[in-house]
Amino acid sequence: MKKILIVMTAMMLMTGIAKADWISEAKTKTEALLEPLAGDLGAALGGGMYEPVKNGGLFGFDVGIRTSFAGISNKTKANITQLNDSNYIPAAWLYASKGLPLGIDVFARYASLKIESSAESIDLLGVGVQYTVISDKLIKPIPGVSLLAAVNNLSAPGLDAQTISAAATVSKKLPFITPFATLAMDKTTMEVVTGLGTVKPEKTQNRILAGIELRLIPFTYFNIAASKSGSDTGFQLGIGIKN
């Protein structure tokens, strides 16, 4: 677990050094050319928040680090040449959630990524709510089911993006490991200040995700999942403590 924590922390630090080249290039594009980028940003912003069904109730909590790596589409690479040498759009957040009565959990996550060779930053902020429809317990033969709704925002100099996500997750708790699968929809709206005015490209796409969560030490977890958003693949990692 200590080694995993070191790797996760290193990933978070790497995503904290962001280059502004692609942002500057995006400011020179038309709305139509930015639509593929909106989809890829949505895949990144809408990732990193999926996990097995929560069962903590009023005493439930979750604190950790969540990361998302969204594949960059060929159309985005063709339109934003500064992303040609990249395979993924990475994102990392500090994450916290709290259980409430009636099977409800609320969560928030945040990150501030320093732009390389600049005093400015890219800020990430997300909030959401999860509702447990069917609890997932070791002694129950049927899997758990939960619903999620979330809003995630990216704010950068001259470029903002917002992704609204709705999802359903199924999971089955087993000793030390819990497999889970998610179906989601992400709607992303960008607002980019260009030389000819402000453009607002939009993109809506579906997401399918499958992963596992390991709980080898009490109150700790590590999860990993592969996803497909639109036609591109990605993955997410999470580590932390929870009840």
Sequence and secondary structure as in RCSB ss.txt:
>XXXX:A:sequence
MKKILIVMTAMMLMTGIAKADWISEAKTKTEALLEPLAGDLGAALGGGMYEPVKNGGLFGFDVGIRTSFAGISNK
TKANITQLNDSNYIPAAWLYASKGLPLGIDVFARYASLKIESSAESIDLLGVGVQYTVISDKLIKPIPGVSLLAA
VNNLSAPGLDAQTISAAATVSKKLPFITPFATLAMDKTTMEVVTGLGTVKPEKTQNRILAGIELRLIPFTYFNIA
ASKSGSDTGFQLGIGIKN
>XXXX:A:secstr
 HHHHHHHHHHHHHHTEE SHHHHHHTTS HHHHHHHHHHHHHHHT S   S    GGG EEEEEEEEEEE  HH
HHHH GGGTT SEEEEEEEEEEEEEGGGEEEEEEEEEEEETTSS EEEEEEEEEEEEEE   TT SS EEEEEEE
EEEEEETTEEEEEEEEEEEEE  BTTEEEEEEEEEEEEEEEEEETTEEE  EEEEEEEEEEEEE  STTEEEEEE
EEEETTEEEEEEEEEEE 
